[in-house]
Amino acid sequence: MKKLIVPRISPSDTTAEELNKIFDTLAPNAIDNCNWPKDYPYTPKASFKMFHDGNKLYIKFDVTEDNIHTLVTKDFGEVWTDPCVEFFVSPMCNMDYYNFECTCIGKMLMAWHPADGGKENAPLTLLNNIERIPSLGTENFAQRSGETSWSLIEAIPVDALFRSGIDSWSGKTMRANFYKCGDNLPTPHFISWNAIDWPEPSFHRPEFFGELLFE
């Protein structure tokens, strides 16, 4: 199981310029586990960096991949079918978890998944409070052939963990995984930070989460 220390850093402001200055000081963490190589061998280049300031968790994903398009037009759409990066986290280190999934142009969904089954989508007000800064902009586009590099910054307030009663990211230990996918792209792929030992593509596997230690 992978482990990662998440540093506490307070940005002077939350502009893309200021956040990128901080991200430039952090080492990338590769999303490079090709868990189903027989059926889905394609492994685009993907990584993430992260820090927090107690109230917000800042994540930057960097991706380079081939032949992309963006068809999802709204939040809570089928974001996993477009170029998509995902953050799944279990605040209590159990089988309860949240999934944050976002396309390369910032269309997002998030939900709470209790261990006893089912799910609960986050209130739209909470989703709207998650800032998203996509390098490709927010407009949909048709097929782009060849290689495209893009990044996405997310700023996730701690109250996005709306069923966990947590008031700060500081000092917490959580279980998590990070993913890159694109189910309906010309070359579908399903890669992860921490390896997933499952016979078919499935990211909803908290038993295979890694560990995050928040300063």
KOLDO-820342 format. One line per field, with one value per atom (N, C-alpha, C): residue in one letter; x, y negated, z; atom name. Coordinates in nm, 4 decimals. Example, Ala and Ser with C-alpha at 12.3 -4.5 7.8 and 13.67 -1.06 7.14 Angstrom:
// residues 2
aa	A A A S S S
px	1.3190 1.2300 1.3200 1.2850 1.3670 1.2900
py	0.5690 0.4500 0.3300 0.2250 0.1060 -0.0030
pz	0.7800 0.7800 0.7800 0.7080 0.7140 0.7870
at	N CA C N CA C
END
This chain:
// residues 215
aa	M M M K K K K K K L L L I I I V V V P P P R R R I I I S S S P P P S S S D D D T T T T T T A A A E E E E E E L L L N N N K K K I I I F F F D D D T T T L L L A A A P P P N N N A A A I I I D D D N N N C C C N N N W W W P P P K K K D D D Y Y Y P P P Y Y Y T T T P P P K K K A A A S S S F F F K K K M M M F F F H H H D D D G G G N N N K K K L L L Y Y Y I I I K K K F F F D D D V V V T T T E E E D D D N N N I I I H H H T T T L L L V V V T T T K K K D D D F F F G G G E E E V V V W W W T T T D D D P P P C C C V V V E E E F F F F F F V V V S S S P P P M M M C C C N N N M M M D D D Y Y Y Y Y Y N N N F F F E E E C C C T T T C C C I I I G G G K K K M M M L L L M M M A A A W W W H H H P P P A A A D D D G G G G G G K K K E E E N N N A A A P P P L L L T T T L L L L L L N N N N N N I I I E E E R R R I I I P P P S S S L L L G G G T T T E E E N N N F F F A A A Q Q Q R R R S S S G G G E E E T T T S S S W W W S S S L L L I I I E E E A A A I I I P P P V V V D D D A A A L L L F F F R R R S S S G G G I I I D D D S S S W W W S S S G G G K K K T T T M M M R R R A A A N N N F F F Y Y Y K K K C C C G G G D D D N N N L L L P P P T T T P P P H H H F F F I I I S S S W W W N N N A A A I I I D D D W W W P P P E E E P P P S S S F F F H H H R R R P P P E E E F F F F F F G G G E E E L L L L L L F F F E E E
px	0.0840 0.0000 0.0874 0.0587 0.1335 0.0893 0.1849 0.1567 0.2110 0.1400 0.1794 0.1544 0.2548 0.2377 0.1882 0.0789 0.0208 0.0614 0.1479 0.1971 0.0898 0.1041 0.0156 0.0875 0.0251 0.0790 -0.0374 -0.0184 -0.1246 -0.0920 -0.1637 -0.1378 -0.1787 -0.1073 -0.1418 -0.2727 -0.3027 -0.4340 -0.4554 -0.5720 -0.6038 -0.6129 -0.5386 -0.5290 -0.4479 -0.4688 -0.3928 -0.2429 -0.2037 -0.0619 -0.0004 -0.0686 -0.0152 -0.0144 -0.1213 -0.1263 -0.0196 0.0026 0.1052 0.2452 0.2692 0.3992 0.4236 0.3187 0.3326 0.3453 0.2602 0.2684 0.4053 0.4691 0.6008 0.7074 0.6821 0.7787 0.7568 0.6494 0.6136 0.6466 0.6805 0.7116 0.5827 0.5802 0.4603 0.4506 0.3276 0.2992 0.2341 0.2982 0.2530 0.1249 0.0339 -0.0836 -0.0506 0.0096 0.0696 0.0465 -0.0441 -0.0759 -0.1766 -0.1306 -0.2172 -0.2696 -0.3851 -0.4326 -0.4923 -0.5313 -0.5940 -0.5249 -0.3955 -0.3153 -0.3585 -0.4223 -0.4629 -0.5692 -0.6700 -0.7813 -0.7640 -0.6896 -0.6746 -0.5279 -0.4426 -0.2988 -0.2534 -0.3366 -0.2933 -0.2773 -0.1608 -0.1313 -0.0847 -0.1778 -0.1349 -0.0482 0.0244 0.1071 0.0194 0.0137 -0.0715 -0.0057 -0.0225 0.0320 -0.0498 -0.0262 -0.0930 0.0040 -0.0263 0.0400 -0.0686 -0.0386 -0.1428 -0.0843 -0.1608 -0.1319 -0.2633 -0.2606 -0.3836 -0.3478 -0.4506 -0.4305 -0.5195 -0.5638 -0.6561 -0.7998 -0.8409 -0.9784 -0.9969 -0.9006 -0.9138 -0.8003 -0.8352 -0.7378 -0.7178 -0.5939 -0.5613 -0.4930 -0.5501 -0.4951 -0.4717 -0.3552 -0.3292 -0.2988 -0.3775 -0.3531 -0.2853 -0.1856 -0.1200 -0.1308 -0.1768 -0.2044 -0.1513 -0.0960 -0.0661 -0.1243 -0.2139 -0.2812 -0.3141 -0.3535 -0.3808 -0.5310 -0.5686 -0.7011 -0.8157 -0.8424 -0.9452 -1.0594 -1.1722 -1.2859 -1.3587 -1.4457 -1.5252 -1.6714 -1.7496 -1.8915 -1.9818 -1.9329 -2.0131 -2.0263 -2.1484 -2.1747 -2.2124 -2.2303 -2.2782 -2.2259 -2.2259 -2.1922 -2.2930 -2.2456 -2.3227 -2.3588 -2.2913 -2.3054 -2.2134 -2.2040 -2.1203 -1.9753 -1.9157 -1.7843 -1.6755 -1.6921 -1.5916 -1.5785 -1.6704 -1.6641 -1.5738 -1.5470 -1.4543 -1.3164 -1.2158 -1.0886 -1.1148 -1.0878 -1.1350 -1.0261 -1.0139 -0.9281 -1.0163 -0.9772 -1.0656 -0.9876 -1.0514 -0.9986 -1.1050 -1.0741 -1.1643 -1.1000 -1.1778 -1.1188 -1.2125 -1.1539 -1.2258 -1.1743 -1.2463 -1.1964 -1.1757 -1.2548 -1.2453 -1.1647 -1.1009 -1.0168 -1.0948 -1.2199 -1.3014 -1.3572 -1.4691 -1.5244 -1.6210 -1.6414 -1.7186 -1.6257 -1.6714 -1.5824 -1.6616 -1.5902 -1.6420 -1.5674 -1.6362 -1.5667 -1.5835 -1.4720 -1.4664 -1.4121 -1.4941 -1.4556 -1.4741 -1.3735 -1.3774 -1.3151 -1.3795 -1.3263 -1.2174 -1.1534 -1.0451 -1.0939 -1.2257 -1.2796 -1.3631 -1.3463 -1.4016 -1.5417 -1.6005 -1.7326 -1.7130 -1.7876 -1.7581 -1.8821 -1.8566 -1.9565 -1.8883 -1.9678 -1.9181 -2.0335 -2.0002 -2.1034 -2.0424 -2.1291 -2.0951 -2.1392 -2.0479 -2.0762 -2.0586 -2.1668 -2.1552 -2.1296 -2.0654 -2.0255 -2.1446 -2.2608 -2.3761 -2.4504 -2.3908 -2.4474 -2.5161 -2.5441 -2.6082 -2.5093 -2.5618 -2.4805 -2.5715 -2.5102 -2.5829 -2.5043 -2.5602 -2.4934 -2.4810 -2.3711 -2.3507 -2.4530 -2.4937 -2.5777 -2.5070 -2.5843 -2.5252 -2.4502 -2.4977 -2.4282 -2.2862 -2.2650 -2.1300 -2.0436 -2.1019 -2.0257 -1.9824 -2.0710 -2.0381 -1.9270 -1.9044 -1.7985 -1.6619 -1.6561 -1.5274 -1.4743 -1.3681 -1.3110 -1.2367 -1.2558 -1.1882 -1.1220 -0.9934 -0.9164 -0.8587 -0.9286 -0.8786 -0.7939 -0.6796 -0.5900 -0.6494 -0.7399 -0.8003 -0.9246 -0.9579 -1.0786 -1.2002 -1.3171 -1.4404 -1.5371 -1.4975 -1.5854 -1.5634 -1.6712 -1.6598 -1.5927 -1.5245 -1.4607 -1.4712 -1.4639 -1.4715 -1.3358 -1.3247 -1.2052 -1.0785 -0.9785 -0.8451 -0.7512 -0.7016 -0.6122 -0.4715 -0.3983 -0.2616 -0.2561 -0.1393 -0.1119 -0.1585 -0.2249 -0.2682 -0.2219 -0.1628 -0.1268 -0.2217 -0.2661 -0.3579 -0.3395 -0.3884 -0.3836 -0.5175 -0.5411 -0.6630 -0.6285 -0.6660 -0.6514 -0.7892 -0.7980 -0.9210 -0.8904 -0.9813 -0.9713 -1.0965 -1.0791 -1.1911 -1.2043 -1.3081 -1.3299 -1.3598 -1.3201 -1.3396 -1.4876 -1.5749 -1.7176 -1.7757 -1.6944 -1.7375 -1.7516 -1.6852 -1.6999 -1.8252 -1.9390 -2.0612 -2.1277 -2.0813 -2.1382 -2.0388 -1.9294 -1.8230 -1.7959 -1.8540 -1.8361 -1.6937 -1.6181 -1.4780 -1.4681 -1.3980 -1.3913 -1.2553 -1.1592 -1.0278 -0.9578 -0.8763 -0.7923 -0.6700 -0.6356 -0.5105 -0.5069 -0.3918 -0.3673 -0.4410 -0.5098 -0.5902 -0.5100 -0.5499 -0.5050 -0.6265 -0.6156 -0.7265 -0.6752 -0.7657 -0.7342 -0.7861 -0.7119 -0.7507 -0.6868 -0.7424 -0.6800 -0.7076 -0.6255 -0.6331 -0.6335 -0.7156 -0.7360 -0.7341 -0.7073 -0.7245 -0.7995 -0.9066 -0.9839 -1.0426 -1.1122 -1.1806 -1.2530 -1.3679 -1.4350 -1.4748 -1.5147 -1.5641 -1.4661 -1.3424 -1.2408 -1.1983 -1.1311 -1.0883 -1.0058 -0.9263 -0.8505 -0.8870 -0.9870 -1.0273 -0.9110 -0.9088 -0.8015 -0.8514 -0.7859 -0.8272 -0.7014 -0.6378 -0.5125 -0.5285 -0.4407 -0.4561 -0.3213 -0.3266 -0.2080 -0.1720 -0.2625 -0.2419 -0.3015 -0.2319 -0.2734 -0.4063 -0.4823 -0.6123 -0.6067 -0.6239 -0.6208 -0.7642 -0.8192 -0.9583 -0.9653 -1.0510 -1.0457 -1.0923 -1.1654 -1.2149 -1.2105 -1.2142 -1.2028 -1.3076 -1.2609 -1.3493 -1.2678 -1.3039 -1.2367 -1.3022 -1.4229 -1.4964 -1.4561 -1.3278 -1.2699 -1.1878 -1.2524 -1.1773 -1.0774 -1.0938 -0.9961 -0.8586 -0.8506 -0.7230 -0.6761 -0.7329 -0.6870 -0.5490 -0.4719 -0.3495 -0.3792 -0.2746 -0.2890 -0.2367 -0.3142 -0.2741 -0.2580 -0.1439 -0.1140 -0.1083 -0.2067 -0.2162 -0.1395 -0.0452 0.0281 -0.0677
py	0.1196 0.0000 -0.1245 -0.2142 -0.3384 -0.4320 -0.5151 -0.6157 -0.7496 -0.8558 -0.9895 -1.0895 -1.1712 -1.2819 -1.4029 -1.4617 -1.5791 -1.7022 -1.7872 -1.9013 -2.0068 -2.0792 -2.1929 -2.3196 -2.3890 -2.5125 -2.6090 -2.7322 -2.8324 -2.9269 -2.9181 -3.0085 -3.1516 -3.2473 -3.3880 -3.4248 -3.3578 -3.3685 -3.2404 -3.2260 -3.1009 -3.1178 -3.2128 -3.2250 -3.1079 -3.0782 -2.9697 -2.9978 -3.1229 -3.1584 -3.1261 -3.1655 -3.1407 -2.9915 -2.9208 -2.7782 -2.7028 -2.7416 -2.6734 -2.6968 -2.8128 -2.8362 -2.7350 -2.7056 -2.6060 -2.4663 -2.4325 -2.2993 -2.2747 -2.3797 -2.3636 -2.3204 -2.3401 -2.2991 -2.1555 -2.0908 -1.9575 -1.8506 -1.7332 -1.6221 -1.5579 -1.5177 -1.4500 -1.3064 -1.2593 -1.1209 -1.0543 -0.9527 -0.8923 -0.8119 -0.8301 -0.7436 -0.6487 -0.5361 -0.4544 -0.3052 -0.2655 -0.1230 -0.0847 -0.0067 0.0460 0.1808 0.1768 0.2918 0.4023 0.3691 0.4676 0.4633 0.5007 0.4817 0.5656 0.6792 0.7633 0.6947 0.6393 0.5790 0.4286 0.3624 0.2169 0.1800 0.2033 0.1827 0.0364 -0.0495 -0.1879 -0.2575 -0.3217 -0.3911 -0.5329 -0.6290 -0.7676 -0.8143 -0.9207 -0.9762 -1.0619 -1.0273 -1.1003 -1.1037 -1.2149 -1.2295 -1.3319 -1.3410 -1.4415 -1.4957 -1.6167 -1.6795 -1.7315 -1.7449 -1.7930 -1.8572 -1.9514 -2.0097 -2.0598 -2.1044 -2.1563 -2.2729 -2.3514 -2.4612 -2.4469 -2.3253 -2.3007 -2.2998 -2.4078 -2.4183 -2.3552 -2.3753 -2.3257 -2.2305 -2.1316 -2.0401 -2.0791 -2.1030 -2.1447 -2.0281 -1.9880 -1.8787 -1.9300 -1.8992 -1.9284 -1.7986 -1.7695 -1.6561 -1.7047 -1.6310 -1.6580 -1.5331 -1.5508 -1.4370 -1.4654 -1.3633 -1.3660 -1.2391 -1.2569 -1.1409 -1.1668 -1.0614 -1.0688 -1.0722 -1.1484 -1.1387 -1.1556 -1.2801 -1.3059 -1.3894 -1.3831 -1.4699 -1.4968 -1.5967 -1.6258 -1.6380 -1.5418 -1.5379 -1.5682 -1.5504 -1.5754 -1.7259 -1.7733 -1.9179 -1.9748 -1.8903 -1.9438 -1.8602 -1.9208 -1.8492 -1.7368 -1.6316 -1.5100 -1.4346 -1.4655 -1.3853 -1.2634 -1.1902 -1.0699 -1.1109 -1.1744 -1.2361 -1.1332 -1.0101 -0.9071 -0.8649 -0.9050 -0.8685 -0.9622 -1.0818 -1.1782 -1.1622 -1.2382 -1.2391 -1.2809 -1.1938 -1.2130 -1.1755 -1.2566 -1.2242 -1.2142 -1.1275 -1.0965 -1.0846 -1.1299 -1.1214 -1.0560 -0.9373 -0.8672 -0.8694 -0.9016 -0.9153 -0.8603 -0.7886 -0.7360 -0.8089 -0.9090 -0.9880 -0.9077 -0.8027 -0.7219 -0.5940 -0.5804 -0.4633 -0.3330 -0.3375 -0.2167 -0.1965 -0.1327 -0.1058 -0.2147 -0.3193 -0.4361 -0.5312 -0.5891 -0.6772 -0.7760 -0.8791 -0.9777 -0.9619 -0.9895 -0.9955 -1.1349 -1.1922 -1.3191 -1.2884 -1.3058 -1.2721 -1.3954 -1.4278 -1.5538 -1.5381 -1.5957 -1.5911 -1.6964 -1.6903 -1.7834 -1.9261 -1.9469 -2.0825 -2.1189 -2.0422 -2.0829 -2.0379 -1.9477 -1.8947 -1.7860 -1.7955 -1.7141 -1.6444 -1.5327 -1.4714 -1.4327 -1.4253 -1.3737 -1.3113 -1.2071 -1.1349 -1.0681 -1.0347 -0.9605 -0.8163 -0.7229 -0.5802 -0.5104 -0.4893 -0.4161 -0.2685 -0.2065 -0.0667 0.0272 -0.0136 0.0757 0.0682 -0.0001 -0.0023 -0.1323 -0.1488 -0.2705 -0.3858 -0.5037 -0.6232 -0.7434 -0.8551 -0.9803 -1.0897 -1.1454 -1.2554 -1.3745 -1.4473 -1.5670 -1.6732 -1.7569 -1.8713 -1.9602 -2.0154 -2.0984 -2.2175 -2.2693 -2.3828 -2.3463 -2.2258 -2.1820 -2.1622 -2.0998 -2.0797 -2.2131 -2.3115 -2.4425 -2.5121 -2.4723 -2.5325 -2.4719 -2.3682 -2.3087 -2.3833 -2.4583 -2.5349 -2.4409 -2.4626 -2.3838 -2.4759 -2.4532 -2.5359 -2.4435 -2.4250 -2.3379 -2.4157 -2.3624 -2.4317 -2.4403 -2.3497 -2.3494 -2.4376 -2.5080 -2.5886 -2.5037 -2.5634 -2.4961 -2.4659 -2.4957 -2.4721 -2.3327 -2.2673 -2.1359 -2.1457 -2.0377 -2.0342 -1.8940 -1.8877 -1.7611 -1.6916 -1.5850 -1.5021 -1.5817 -1.5638 -1.6182 -1.5014 -1.4887 -1.3778 -1.4084 -1.3018 -1.3193 -1.3446 -1.3877 -1.4009 -1.5361 -1.5332 -1.6538 -1.6471 -1.7550 -1.7653 -1.8633 -1.8293 -1.9166 -1.9001 -1.9992 -1.9930 -2.0376 -1.9998 -2.0387 -2.0611 -2.1770 -2.2056 -2.2000 -2.1326 -2.1283 -2.1815 -2.2609 -2.3079 -2.2583 -2.1599 -2.0897 -2.1328 -2.2083 -2.2448 -2.1210 -2.1260 -2.0086 -1.9766 -2.0762 -2.0452 -1.9678 -1.9449 -1.8541 -1.7109 -1.6804 -1.5494 -1.5551 -1.5676 -1.6141 -1.5129 -1.3887 -1.2884 -1.2417 -1.3155 -1.2655 -1.3504 -1.4692 -1.5509 -1.5952 -1.6170 -1.6578 -1.8072 -1.8815 -2.0265 -2.0767 -1.9868 -2.0271 -1.9081 -1.9356 -1.8313 -1.8048 -1.8995 -1.8931 -1.7745 -1.7079 -1.6030 -1.4733 -1.4622 -1.3427 -1.2360 -1.1129 -1.0010 -0.9486 -0.9388 -0.8916 -0.7905 -0.7108 -0.6187 -0.6777 -0.6574 -0.7221 -0.6523 -0.6818 -0.6427 -0.7498 -0.7509 -0.8490 -0.7734 -0.8217 -0.7465 -0.8383 -0.7769 -0.8398 -0.7400 -0.7880 -0.6998 -0.7791 -0.7098 -0.7680 -0.6563 -0.6172 -0.4955 -0.4997 -0.6188 -0.6285 -0.6978 -0.7107 -0.7654 -0.6602 -0.7008 -0.6024 -0.4881 -0.5189 -0.4142 -0.4175 -0.3399 -0.3398 -0.2954 -0.3468 -0.3132 -0.3328 -0.2612 -0.2616 -0.2435 -0.3521 -0.3431 -0.4081 -0.3691 -0.4128 -0.4421 -0.5149 -0.5416 -0.4164 -0.3703 -0.2452 -0.1308 -0.0202 0.0923 0.1511 0.2033 0.2644 0.4103 0.5015 0.6444 0.6945 0.6718 0.7094 0.7581 0.8570 0.9186 0.8287 0.7213 0.6343 0.4904 0.3932 0.2536 0.2134 0.1646 0.1163 0.0267 -0.1005 -0.1943 -0.2004 -0.1514 -0.1587 -0.0416 -0.0429 0.0654 0.0059 -0.0397 -0.1036 -0.0117 0.1198 0.2113 0.1982 0.1300 0.1113 -0.0352 -0.1143 -0.2519 -0.2553 -0.3593 -0.3899 -0.4754 -0.5338 -0.6097 -0.7515 -0.8475 -0.9881 -1.0346 -1.0964 -1.1503 -1.3021 -1.3717 -1.5160 -1.5843 -1.6694 -1.7460 -1.8395
pz	0.0000 0.0000 0.0000 -0.0930 -0.0988 0.0129 0.0585 0.1593 0.1120 0.1465 0.1026 0.2140 0.2454 0.3386 0.2609 0.3059 0.2403 0.3201 0.2648 0.3429 0.3655 0.4769 0.5036 0.4577 0.3635 0.3050 0.2884 0.3305 0.3174 0.2023 0.0913 -0.0220 0.0116 -0.0456 -0.0224 -0.0910 -0.2003 -0.2653 -0.3437 -0.4038 -0.4727 -0.6242 -0.6770 -0.8227 -0.8773 -1.0034 -1.0669 -1.0588 -1.0756 -1.0717 -0.9366 -0.8300 -0.6961 -0.6636 -0.6962 -0.6677 -0.7454 -0.8701 -0.9496 -0.8951 -0.8352 -0.7716 -0.6609 -0.5853 -0.4793 -0.5380 -0.6344 -0.6948 -0.7574 -0.8086 -0.8703 -0.7699 -0.6403 -0.5382 -0.4914 -0.5375 -0.4899 -0.5936 -0.5462 -0.6362 -0.6876 -0.8148 -0.8678 -0.8187 -0.8108 -0.7750 -0.8961 -0.9492 -1.0747 -1.0564 -1.1500 -1.1634 -1.2778 -1.2466 -1.3526 -1.3376 -1.2487 -1.2384 -1.3461 -1.4417 -1.5468 -1.4963 -1.4317 -1.3564 -1.4421 -1.5648 -1.6533 -1.7896 -1.7931 -1.9138 -2.0331 -2.0103 -2.1225 -2.2070 -2.1410 -2.2134 -2.2337 -2.1439 -2.1505 -2.1253 -2.2241 -2.2039 -2.2104 -2.2694 -2.2875 -2.1522 -2.1343 -2.0092 -2.0406 -2.0439 -2.0646 -1.9476 -1.9692 -1.8631 -1.7723 -1.6446 -1.5505 -1.4136 -1.3441 -1.2095 -1.1329 -1.0029 -0.9210 -0.8165 -0.7714 -0.6576 -0.5656 -0.4352 -0.3457 -0.2206 -0.1661 -0.0351 0.0220 0.1468 0.2083 0.2992 0.3339 0.4282 0.5511 0.5768 0.6861 0.6378 0.5728 0.5245 0.3874 0.2970 0.1602 0.1255 0.0451 -0.0126 -0.1581 -0.1963 -0.3328 -0.4053 -0.5171 -0.5975 -0.7389 -0.7937 -0.9344 -1.0072 -1.1098 -1.1968 -1.3245 -1.3707 -1.4992 -1.5854 -1.7094 -1.7972 -1.9377 -2.0007 -2.1435 -2.2041 -2.3017 -2.3597 -2.5062 -2.5750 -2.7183 -2.7462 -2.8486 -2.9117 -2.8115 -2.7764 -2.6752 -2.7329 -2.6643 -2.6941 -2.5631 -2.5621 -2.4422 -2.4829 -2.4406 -2.4760 -2.3564 -2.2350 -2.1153 -2.0957 -2.0815 -2.0820 -1.9466 -1.8444 -1.7168 -1.6007 -1.4818 -1.3600 -1.3360 -1.2714 -1.2433 -1.3711 -1.4822 -1.6028 -1.5964 -1.7062 -1.7114 -1.7376 -1.6380 -1.6555 -1.6853 -1.6385 -1.6583 -1.8042 -1.8900 -2.0310 -2.1106 -2.0588 -2.1187 -2.0551 -2.0993 -2.0266 -1.8819 -1.7871 -1.6502 -1.5505 -1.4451 -1.3318 -1.2077 -1.1150 -1.0036 -0.8730 -0.7653 -0.6294 -0.5426 -0.4906 -0.4002 -0.2617 -0.1570 -0.0239 0.0827 0.1785 0.2941 0.4182 0.4669 0.5797 0.7081 0.7267 0.8488 0.8282 0.7122 0.6817 0.6915 0.6448 0.6434 0.5028 0.4896 0.3571 0.3101 0.3905 0.3480 0.2731 0.1645 0.0888 0.0043 -0.0402 -0.1345 -0.2655 -0.3772 -0.5058 -0.5666 -0.6076 -0.6782 -0.8180 -0.9204 -1.0574 -1.1445 -1.2259 -1.3000 -1.4376 -1.5387 -1.6745 -1.6930 -1.8066 -1.8365 -1.8574 -1.8699 -1.8796 -1.7558 -1.6485 -1.5211 -1.4888 -1.5677 -1.5330 -1.4267 -1.3167 -1.1994 -1.1450 -1.0787 -0.9924 -0.8628 -0.7566 -0.6293 -0.5534 -0.4771 -0.4033 -0.2812 -0.1887 -0.0673 -0.0872 -0.0585 -0.0745 0.0599 0.1340 0.2605 0.2368 0.3329 0.3176 0.3033 0.3551 0.3485 0.2159 0.1179 -0.0160 -0.0497 -0.1788 -0.2254 -0.2338 -0.2663 -0.2703 -0.2521 -0.2177 -0.2019 -0.2724 -0.3788 -0.4462 -0.3530 -0.3672 -0.2869 -0.3242 -0.2295 -0.2644 -0.3664 -0.4590 -0.5637 -0.5050 -0.3917 -0.3305 -0.2906 -0.2422 -0.2071 -0.3306 -0.4321 -0.5559 -0.6149 -0.6127 -0.6683 -0.5912 -0.4663 -0.3863 -0.4121 -0.4937 -0.5302 -0.6525 -0.6318 -0.7436 -0.8369 -0.9666 -1.0684 -1.1686 -1.1936 -1.2870 -1.3938 -1.5071 -1.6140 -1.7146 -1.7492 -1.8427 -1.9831 -2.0178 -2.1516 -2.1603 -2.0527 -2.0518 -2.0190 -2.0295 -1.9869 -2.1014 -2.2248 -2.3394 -2.3971 -2.4350 -2.4976 -2.6331 -2.6721 -2.8035 -2.8624 -2.9945 -3.0668 -3.0642 -3.1383 -3.1379 -3.1647 -3.0784 -3.1007 -3.1232 -3.2439 -3.2759 -3.2276 -3.2001 -3.1548 -3.0046 -2.9613 -2.8185 -2.7640 -2.6490 -2.5801 -2.4351 -2.3870 -2.2453 -2.1781 -2.0598 -1.9874 -1.8371 -1.7642 -1.6188 -1.5621 -1.4384 -1.3680 -1.2217 -1.1702 -1.0277 -0.9633 -0.8504 -0.7708 -0.6313 -0.5765 -0.4382 -0.3655 -0.2790 -0.2166 -0.0701 -0.0350 0.1053 0.1894 0.3160 0.4005 0.4193 0.4057 0.4226 0.3048 0.1993 0.0928 0.1448 0.2566 0.3214 0.4085 0.3438 0.4079 0.4987 0.5007 0.5901 0.6965 0.7148 0.8018 0.9252 0.9350 1.0540 1.0782 0.9722 0.9840 0.9562 1.0435 1.0280 0.9825 0.9585 0.9101 0.8466 0.7454 0.6878 0.7767 0.8612 0.9378 1.0335 1.0366 1.1333 1.1096 0.9989 0.9731 0.8969 0.9171 0.8337 0.7601 0.6277 0.5456 0.4448 0.3925 0.2834 0.1538 0.0439 -0.0818 -0.2013 -0.3181 -0.4434 -0.5477 -0.6513 -0.7589 -0.8908 -0.9861 -1.1092 -1.2315 -1.3447 -1.4761 -1.5630 -1.6279 -1.7147 -1.8306 -1.9159 -2.0305 -2.1030 -2.0482 -2.0942 -2.2412 -2.2905 -2.4279 -2.5226 -2.4817 -2.5709 -2.6725 -2.7813 -2.8807 -2.8223 -2.7173 -2.6483 -2.5004 -2.4598 -2.3186 -2.2287 -2.1058 -2.0125 -1.8702 -1.7776 -1.6368 -1.5522 -1.5132 -1.4390 -1.3017 -1.2086 -1.0706 -1.0067 -0.8953 -0.8120 -0.7333 -0.6501 -0.5776 -0.6590 -0.6651 -0.7488 -0.7028 -0.7984 -0.7719 -0.8172 -0.7243 -0.7541 -0.7681 -0.8874 -0.9153 -1.0590 -1.0916 -1.2248 -1.3389 -1.3111 -1.4176 -1.3695 -1.4628 -1.4218 -1.3189 -1.2049 -1.0987 -1.0068 -1.0026 -0.9131 -0.7758 -0.7659 -0.6393 -0.5497 -0.5118 -0.4335 -0.3201 -0.2113 -0.1031 -0.0346 -0.0527 0.0060 -0.0581 -0.1727 -0.2399 -0.2356 -0.1465 -0.1317 -0.0664 -0.0999 -0.0286 0.0936 0.1515 0.2769 0.2599 0.3099 0.3107 0.4547 0.4839 0.6170 0.6046 0.6594 0.6461 0.7594 0.7235 0.8249 0.8998
at	N CA C N CA C N CA C N CA C N CA C N CA C N CA C N CA C N CA C N CA C N CA C N CA C N CA C N CA C N CA C N CA C N CA C N CA C N CA C N CA C N CA C N CA C N CA C N CA C N CA C N CA C N CA C N CA C N CA C N CA C N CA C N CA C N CA C N CA C N CA C N CA C N CA C N CA C N CA C N CA C N CA C N CA C N CA C N CA C N CA C N CA C N CA C N CA C N CA C N CA C N CA C N CA C N CA C N CA C N CA C N CA C N CA C N CA C N CA C N CA C N CA C N CA C N CA C N CA C N CA C N CA C N CA C N CA C N CA C N CA C N CA C N CA C N CA C N CA C N CA C N CA C N CA C N CA C N CA C N CA C N CA C N CA C N CA C N CA C N CA C N CA C N CA C N CA C N CA C N CA C N CA C N CA C N CA C N CA C N CA C N CA C N CA C N CA C N CA C N CA C N CA C N CA C N CA C N CA C N CA C N CA C N CA C N CA C N CA C N CA C N CA C N CA C N CA C N CA C N CA C N CA C N CA C N CA C N CA C N CA C N CA C N CA C N CA C N CA C N CA C N CA C N CA C N CA C N CA C N CA C N CA C N CA C N CA C N CA C N CA C N CA C N CA C N CA C N CA C N CA C N CA C N CA C N CA C N CA C N CA C N CA C N CA C N CA C N CA C N CA C N CA C N CA C N CA C N CA C N CA C N CA C N CA C N CA C N CA C N CA C N CA C N CA C N CA C N CA C N CA C N CA C N CA C N CA C N CA C N CA C N CA C N CA C N CA C N CA C N CA C N CA C N CA C N CA C N CA C N CA C N CA C N CA C N CA C N CA C N CA C N CA C N CA C N CA C N CA C N CA C N CA C N CA C N CA C N CA C N CA C N CA C N CA C N CA C N CA C N CA C N CA C N CA C N CA C N CA C N CA C N CA C N CA C N CA C N CA C N CA C N CA C N CA C N CA C N CA C N CA C
END
